[in-house]
Amino acid sequence: MIIERRLTPYLVFHDESVVVALRKMTGNTERIVFVVDGTGQLLGSLTDGDFRRWIVAHPEADLEVAVQQVANPHPATVGPEATEEQMRAALPAGASHLPVLDERGRITAIAIDRPAELRIGDRRIDESSPAYVIAEIGNNHQGSVEQARRLVDLAAEAGADAVKFQLRDMDTLYRQSGSTSAGEDLGAQYTLDLLAKYSLPAEQLFRAFDHAREHGIQVLCTPWDEASVTALADYGLPALKIASADLTNHGLLRAAGSHGLPLILSTGMSREAEIRESAAVVRSLGVPFAMLHCQSTYPAPYKDVNLAYMDRLAEITAVPVGYSGHERGWHVPLAAVARGAKIIEKHFTTDRELEGSDHRVSLLPDEFRQMMSQIRDIEQAMGTARERTVSTGEAMNRTNLAKSLVAAGPICAGQRLGQGDIEVRSPGRGLQPDRLSQLVGRTAHRDMGAGDFFFEGDLLDAPARGRDYSFRRPWGLPVRYHDALSLLESTHPDFLEFHFSYKDLEIDIDQALPQRLPMGFTTHLPDLFAGDFLVDLSSHDPEHWERSIAEVQRTIDVTRALRARFTQDQDPIMVVTMGGFTSDGHLSAERRADKYQRIADALKRLDSSGVRIAAQTLPPFPWLMGGQQFHNLFLDPQDTADFARSTGTDLCLDISHTRLAATFLGISFAEAVETLAPLSSHLHLVDGTGVDGEGVQVGEGEVDWPVLAEQLDRLAPGVSFIPEIWQGHVDGGAGFWTALERLEPLL
């Protein structure tokens, strides 16, 4: 049971609207909020299930009503003295969040039924979190506050989540006062002499702590005695680290736990029975804790590291497990992360030749930076043990590279399909070859020519079909020249959006569209041009920049020429992916600013008269030419909005792209929409998952569509949209029809 005391993400005031509550749910990712009055007194709770039941019962309800009217007025609660067993007993079936109230009924904490987790400041550490990586400075500052500050700066630049120091009260810690080492064994004498030389007293160490806080990196410290525990707790550290040498020091464990701080315990030099006993002591204190597997030799031989023990350590302690490494290099911590370590601790120095045994097993700043980067790569590569699915990039390549079932010759509607009517051919846009047995014997729904694909709809008795839809804003369909007219057979959109390929720019428009269509149109710059060329208006390569400008201008010219085939009076919108991609990582904000200026300069070179250019918002990891790359511009809502305002350029708000960007940036998607929607002249409505799952069907990803619909009505009324479902055009537009059916009640 986790005790959450950061309440702001979970609280809404009783007179705030349901929309505000839904945004809070989306922001906290827990799907629950608690309703309070101005004094913090609990008045009720609202879950996503409560909301859905309410909206089903009141389909015409106004989402601006006060949340208290919708909330459950009698949520289960406990008092501040409740034990974990009492909290579990009070939780209703299926619930995981329980408000803790004081004697006046004010909410003071939320008990969350989530095992094996601890919080260090704002960082959650559990089985699903990224590894929490600690740069162990220890006494590598050599007794200098300035060197301690420098190490903090370097650790922060290297990407560490936290820095850690050590604090000792030498007079109370050792059996001889004044750091005297006379009469001690050689090893102890060497250690005592080093500590006397290089330890910093609390008041000086706290100056390094202050510096770390100012630079946004968390600070931890190992107390070696009870006086140091008190000093560190009084300072306000978010957690304490217990050294391997003190794992069996139950008095110190109890002193550390008495302050209610999370504890991280190293297990070097300990037997399993001692580990079990110490874990039981800490658990009895009621504080969250984690255990670090450790081999306490400096440097540790690889044969003694025994990373496999982490599995058993997790089993016998039932808490998050990590690894504290003293071996050479950083490949062992990488392996530890691959085995499930959720905390990594590695010593940190600027010079391995300095005096002290810790320096020899420490990483230099650039090495630590490389370790951090590789840890994050490994975490992404680990994935899950869930059933295998096809990734977004694979799905795109499967369409291009795989094979499909196609008509072997002309087929008439009503014809019974035999084995000889079907062939296997590339590409993979249609039914996969393993569906052949399901297709043979069915009756064709439509006339087909030789080579036409079979689709999922050909296996259904009633395939999806379009109809006339009604929206409060103009809506259209994404099309190519070859399928535009066939999609119009079953519906009447306000406009068509032509998603050009570079070959489409060479087509005779009069032949492609022989009749003038009574509707509007928009266009979309090709994603790829001949010679694997990607438009990048931000490029500093003169040749690439000039060709990019030329290709955009060519597309503008084609867009202008299309006006003769449509009846709209307003200048058509042309959606442009402006560029700014890289192949090996994302760019810093400073480098992005320069690229935005390059685009602004390029736009001044274009003759866009009669066409409204709209810069498309972009995802963090685009799928380009069969693989993943990195987008840098039109990703962050703030610099995107700054560019739009400073250049007068409209935006095309792509909901999937911006949903993925918000996840990648760790920001609220709802707040991103608040920033971008007022600057948008066009919308691409489509769902998304994670950081690169774009093009997902509406309602099957992570977008909260009721909340988004309210925002779009308020911030971008009358702005046009298309359902940009990936491969939505295949199977007679089945993906588009599904999306429009789901969007119609909302928009």
N, C-alpha and C positions, 0 to 999 in steps of 0.2 A: 504494500500500500504506500503510495507516494503522497506526501503532503505538499501541495502547491500553494505558495503564499503570494505569487505574482498574480493578482486578481484582475487587473485591468482588462486583459484579453477576454475575460469571461463575464464581465458585468455590463448590464445595460440599465439605464434608469427607466422607471415605470412609465414615464410619459414619452419616451422615445418610440419611434415607429418600428413596425415589424421589419421593414427594410433594413434599418440600422442593426437589428438583432441578427438578421441573416448575414449581413456583412461581418459581424463579429464572429459568427460561427465559421464562416469561410476563413477568416483571418486566424482564428485559434486552432483550426483543423480538428477540433474535438467534437464538433456538431452539437454543442450545447452552450447555452448562456444562462445566467442567473439574473433575475430582475430584482432591483433594489430601489429603495427610496433615497432621498438626499442624504440621509444619515448612514447609509449602508445597511439598513435593515432589510432582510430578505423577504421578498413578497411573492416569489414564484420562480419557476424554471421553464425554459423552452428548449426542446430538442428539435432536430430536423424532423423526427417522426411526428412530434406534436404539430409542427407547422404543416406537414403534408396532410395529416388527418384534418386539420382545420380548413385548408384550402380546398380539399375534396368536398368537405361538407358545405363550404361557402364559396363556390367557384367565382362568384361576382364580387368577392370581398376586396376592399381597398387595402393595399399593403402599407398605407400610411397611417393606419389605425394604431393606437397605443399598444405596445407589446403586452402590457398587463392584461389586456382584454383576451389575449390568446394564450398566455402562459398558464402552466399548471400551478394553481395556487397552494398546493399542499405537497411540496417535494419532501422527500425524506431528509433528515438532518441529524447531526450528532453534536454534542457539546465538546468543549476544548479538552476535557480530560478523558475522552473515549479512548479505549485501547484499540489495537488493530483488529482484535477479534470482534469487539463491539461494532467497529465500523463495517466490517464485512457482514455482520449479522443485520445491520441497518440498511445495507444496499438492497434496493428492490431487484427482482429478477431481471437480468439483462442490462442493468445499469452499471456504470463504471465511475460516476462522479457523485460525490457526496459532500454537500456544504457543511463546514464546521462553523458553528455559531457561538458567540459569546453570550453572556447572561442577558443581554438586551436584544438578542435576536439578530445581531449584526454579523455578517459573514466575515470571518477572519482567515479562512483557508479553505481549500478544496482537497478532500481526500480522493485520490484517483487510484482505482484498482488496477495497477500495472506493475507486475513483478520485475525484479532484476533491473532496477533503474536508479540512477542518482542524478542530481542536478548540481552543477558547479556554476554558480552565477546563472547566466542565461543559457548555459549549455546543458542539454539533456544527453546522458550517456546510457545507452541501452543497446539491445541486440540489433536495432535498426539504424543506429546513429553512426556517423563517421567517427573514425578514431580520434580521440582527444590526445593531442601530441604535446608533450611537455619537454621544453628545453631545460635540462637540469644544469643550472649554473653552479649550485652548491657553493663551494668556496673557491671556485675558479676565478673569482674577482681579485684574488691575491691580497685581500684586505683593503682594497681601494673602492670607495664609493663611486668614483668616476669610472673605473673599469666595470663595476657592476652595472652602471647606467649604460655604458657602451654595449655590454653584452645583451642587455634588455633590448636596445635598439636593433642590434644585429639579429636577435632571435625573432623579433617582430617582423623584420624585413624578410627573414627566411620563411615566414609563414607559420611559426609555432602558435599553438592555441594558448599556451601558458609558459611562463618561466617559473623555475622553482629554486629557492634558496634553502639554506640551513641556518638554524639558530640554536645556540648553546649558551647556557649559563655555566661557565666553566667551573665556578666555585661550588655549585650544587651538583654538577654532573659527575665529576670525578672524585675518587676517594682521597686524593691529595689536593688541597686548595692551592689557588694561585697558579694553576696549570703546571705544577711541579711534576716532572716525569722520573725523578730519581728512583731507582729500585724497580722500575717497571721492566717487563720483557722488551726485547728489541723492537718488535712490531708496535706494541702499545706506545713505547717511548717515541718512535718515529711519528706516529699519528698525533700524539699529544704535542710534540714540538711543532708540527705543521699547523695544528689548530691554534696554538698560542700565537703563532706568527701571522695567520691569515684570517681568523674569524673576525666578523664584524659584530659589534654589540647591537642591540635592538634599535636604539635610536638612530644609528647610522644606516642599518639595513632598511629601516622604514623609509629612508630617503630614496633608496632604490625602488622600493614598493610604490611610492608616490609617483616616481618617474614612469613606472610601468603602467599604472592606471591612466596617467595622462596620455599615454601612447596607445591605449585601447587593447592592451594584452593582459590577460588574467595573471594573477600572482598566487603562487602556492609556496608553502614553506614547510620544512620538516623540523618539528620541535624535538629536541633531544632530552628534554626534561620538563617537569610540570610548570616551572616558572616560565619557560618559553611558550608552553601551551597557552598560558594565561595572557602573556604579552601579545601573541599572535591573534588570539580570539578578540582581545580588546581592540586591536588595530582594525579588525573587520575583514579578515581574509575569508574567501568564499568556501574554502575547504582546507583540510590539513593532510599532510602526507606523513605516514609512519614508516620509518626506515626498517629494513630487514633486521637490523640489530636489535630493534625494540619490539619485534612481533610477539615475543614471549613476555614482554613487560606489561602485564595486565593493569598495573597501577597507572601507567602512562596512557594506555588505551582508554581506561575509564575517565581519566582526567580530560583527554581529548574529546571523548564522546559526551562529556557533561555539558559542553557548550552547544550541542545540537548541530554541529557542523558535519558535512559529509567527510568521510575518511577514505583515504587510499592507502592500502597496506601492502608493502613489499614482503615477499616470502622467502628471500634468499637465506641460506644458512639454517633453514628450519625443516624439521621432520613433519610428515603429514599429520601425525597426532597433534603436534603443536599448532599447525595451521587450523585444524578443525576446532581446537579448543579456543584459539584466539578469535576465530570467526564467531563462535558461539558467544563469547564475551561481548563483542561489538554488537551483535544482533540483539542481545539483551538490553542494550542501551537505547535502542529505538532510533538509531541514526542510520541513514543510507551509507553504504560503503562498497568499495571495489577491492579486488585482490590482484596484485601484479606478480606473475611468475618472474623469477629472478635467479640468476646464478652469480653469487657474490664473490667473484674473483676478478682481478684487474690486470690484464684483460682476461676474459673468460675463454677457455678452449671451446671450440665449436662442438666437440664431442660431448661436453658436459652441459650444453645449453638445454637440450631436451624440451623443445617446444611442444612436443606431444603431450606433456604434462598439463598444458593449459586446459585441455579438454576435461581432464580429471579434476583440476582445480575448480572449474566452473560447476562440475557435477556435485562436488562435496560442499561447496559454499553457496551455490544458487544465487550468485551476484555477478555483476559484470566483471570480466577478467581482462587483464592487459599484460604487457610485458615491459620490464625494466631491463635494458640491455647494457652489458659492460664488455661486449666483444668488440673486436676491430671491425671497422666498416659499418655499413647500414643495411646490408642485404638480409641480415637475420630479422630486424624489425619488420622489413617488408614481408618476410615469410610469416611472421607472427600475425600481421594484419590479415594475410590470406587465410590463416587458421582461425580468425575470429577475434583477435585482440581489439578491444575497444578503447584502451589507453596505451600509449607508447611513451616511454620515458627514455631519453638518451642524453648523455652528458654533452656539454656545449662549451667550447673554448675558442680563443683566437690563436692559440699556439700550443701544440702538443709537446713542446720542449720545455714548457714552464715547470716549475717545481710542484710536485704533488701527483699522487697516483691517478687521480681522476682525469687529468689532462691527457694521459696516454690512451684512454678509452673514449675520449670526447670527439665529437664531430666539429669540423670547422664550419663557418657560416655557409659557404657555398655547398658543402657536403650536406648540411642539414636541409638546405633549400632543395637540393636534388631529392633527398629522402622524402620531404613533404610532398613534392610533386608526384613522385612515384607511388607513395601511399595513396594519394587521391586517385591516381590512375587505377591502381589495383582495386580500390573500393568500388569504382565504377564497373570494373571487369568482373567482380565477384557475382553480382546479380543475385538471383534467388533460386531455390529448388522447386519452384512452382512448375506446372506443366509448361513445356516449351511452346512459345508463340513465335510468329514471324515478326521481326523488328520492322520499323518503318522503312529503313534503308533496304533491308532484304526484300520487302514487299515491292519496292520500286524496281529492284534488280530482277526479281522474279517475273514481273510484268515484261521486262525487256528480254530476259534470257531463257525463261522456261518455255514450255510448250502448252498448247491448248487443244481442245477438241473443236474442230471446225467442220463445216459442211463440205462433203466430198464433191458435191455437185448441186444443182438447183433443187430446192425443197419447197413444196407448196404447203401453205397452212392447212392443217387437218391431216397431213400425211403421217403415217406411222413410221417411226424411225427404225431402220435396221442397221446392222453392223456396217454394211457397205455404204451407208449414207454419211458415215462419220470418219474423219481422218485426224491424225495428230500432227500439228504443225506449230511452228513458232510464229509470233512471240506468245507470251503467256497471259494475254489479257482476258481470256475466257476460262471456261471450266478446265480444271487440270485433268490430265489423261486418266488418273485413277477413278474418275467419275463416269467412265464409259459405261459400265454395267448399269448405272442408274439411268442413263440417257436412252439406251437401246430399249425399244418397245414403247416409248412415250410418243404422244401425238404432238406434232409441231404446232406452235401457237401462231406462227408468222411465216411469210414467204422469206426464203433465204437464198442467197447466191453462193456459188462455189467459193469457199474460203471464209465465209462469214463465221464469226465466233458463236459458239453456244455459251450461254450464261446460266447463272443460278436460276433466273426466272424460267428457263426452259425445263426445269425440274419441278416447277410449281403448277398446280392446277389453275391458279389465278395470279399471274405475275403482276408486279406493281405497275401502275399506270399513272400518268399525270392527270391533273384536272385544273379547273380554274380556282385560284387561291385568292384570299382577300387579306391584305395587310394595310397597316396605317402608314406605310411608306412605300416608295417604288421598289420593286423587286425584279430580279433578273436571273438568267441562267448562264453559267459559263459554258462556252461552246467553242468548237472549231468550225471552219467552213464546211467540212464534210458531214457534220451531224446537226448543224443548226436547224435546218428545215425539218428534219425528222423529229426533233424534240418539240417543235412547235405544233405537231399534229394533235397533241393531247392537252395543250395548255396555252395560255395567252399571257406571257410575262410582260412587264412594262418595258423591258429592254433585254438585250443580249450582250454578254461580255465575251469578246473574242480573245481567247488565250492563244496568242500567236506562237507558232514555231518559226524559226528563221526561214524555213521553206515557204510558210504562208505569206511572208512579205513579198514573195515573187509571183503569187497567184494573181490571175486576172480577176479583179473583183466582179466585173460584170458577168463573167461566166460562173463564178462561185455563188453569186446572189443575183440571178437574172431579173428578179422582181423587187420593186421598192417595198420595204416592210413598214407597216404602220405602227412603229414603236421606236424606242430609243436604242442606243448602244454605248458600250464602253469597250476599251481595249486593254490588253496587258502585254507589256514588253516581253519578248521571248526570254526564257531563262537561259538559253544556250544558243550561240551562233556558230557558224561554220568554223572548223578548225579548233573545236573545244574552247571557243572564246566566250568568256563571261564578262558582261558589261561591268565595269568598275569606274564610276565617275570620280572616285576618291583616289585613284591610282596616281602615284608620283612618277611612274614610268611614262615618259612623254608619248611613246608610240601607243601604249595601251590606252592612255587617257584619250588621245585623239580618236582612236577607233571606237572607243566607248561612246564618245559624243556623236560620232557619225552614225552608229547603229541606233542610238536613241532618236536622232533626227530622222533617220529613215523610217522608223516606226511611227513617229509623229506624222510624217508625210502620208503614210498609208492610212492612218487614223483620219486625217483630214479628208482623204479621198473617199473614205467609207460614208461620209455624211450624205452623199448623193443617193445612197441606197436605203436611207431611213428618213422618217418624217419629223424627228425631234428638231426643235429650234435651238435648244441650249447647246453650248459647246460640249462635246463629249469628254468624259474623263478618260485619261490614259494612266493606268497603274504602272509604276516603275519601281523595280528593285534597283536602288541606286548604287549598290556595291558596298565595299568596305569589308569584304570577307578575307580571311587568312587561312592558311593550311596547317599551322602548327601551334595555335593558341590564341587566346583573346588579347586584345590590346588594352593598355592603360588609358585612363581618361585623358591624360595629356596628349597621347598620340591620336586619340579619337578626334579631339578638337581640330587638329590640323587636317584630318581627312574630311571632316564636315566642311571646312572652308574650301577644300578642293572641289567638293560637289557644288557648293554655291557658285564657284567660279565657272564650273562646267555648265550649270543651268543658264548663266548669262550668255553663253555661246549659242544656245538653242533658239530656233525660231519656233515657238510653241503657240503662235497666234491661231485661234480657233480650236484649241485643245487645252483642257485643264489637266495639268500633270498632278498626280497624287503619289507621294512617296509611301511605299508600303512599309508598315511595321514588320520587323523581321525576327526570326527565332534565333536562339543562341547557337544551334548546331544544324545548319542547313544540310540537306542531302544534295550534293552537286556532283555530277559525273560519276555516279555509282558509289560514292563514299561520303563520309561525314567531314565537314569543314567547320569553320568558325565565323559567325557574323559578329560584327562589332558596332555597327552603326544602326540607328533606328531600332535599337534593342532596349536601351534604358529609357524609360518614359520621359525623364526630365530632359536629357540632352536632345531627345527626339522632338519634344515640344519646343525647346529653345530654338532648334533649327527651323522648325515650321514657322514660328513667330518671326524670327530674324530675317527669313528669306521670303516670307509670304507664300510658302509652299503648302498646299493641302496635304493631308494624310489619308491613306487608305488603311483603316484600322483592321488588321487581320487578327481576329479573335484567337485563333489557334496559336499563331506566332506570339502574340502578346501574353497569352496564358503560359506558354513555355518559357518566355523571357522572365515573367514574374517569378516562376518557380526557380529558375536558374539564379536570379538576382536575390532571391529570398525576400521579396517584397509582396505587398498585397495586390492581387490582381484587380480587385475592385478599385483600389486607389490608382492603379495604372490606367484603368478605364476613365476614371474621373479626370485625369490629366490629359488623355489623348482624344477622347470622344469629341469634346468641343472643337477640336482642330481638324476633324475628319470630314471629308466630303463623300466618302464611300466606305462601305463595310464589306468584309469577307467573313461570313458567319460559318463557323466550323469549330469543332471541339478539339481538345488536345490532352495529352497525358505526359507527365514527367517533364523532361527538358528537351525531348526530340520527337515525341509522338505526335506529329502534326497530321492534319487532314482527317481527323477522327469524326465519325458520324455524330451529329447533334444528340446530346443526352447520353453518350457512351464514353465521355471523358471526364475531365475535372472542372469544367465550367459550370457555375451555378447559374443556369439559364433564367430563372425567374428574377434573380437579382440583376443580372445583366440586362434583361429586357426593360426593367424599371429605369436603369441608368441610361440606356439608349433613348428611351422615350423622353427623358428629362434633359439629357445633354446633347443629343444629336437627333432631334425630331425631324422627320422627313428625309433623312439621309438614306440614300439607296443602298441595297445590299444584294449579294448573291450567296447561295449556299455552296461554299467551295469545298465540297466533300471530295477527298481523293478518290479517283476512279468513279465518281458519281455519275458520269455520263454513260458508263457501260450498262449493258442489260436494259437498253431503252431508257436510261436516266433513272434507274431504280433508286440509286443513292440520293439523287436530288429530291425525288418525290417523298422519300422517307423524311428527309430533313425539313422540307416545307410543311409536311403534315405536323411535325413536332413544333415548328416555329410559329405556325399560324395562331394557336391559342395565346401566344405570348406577345406577338408583335402586330 
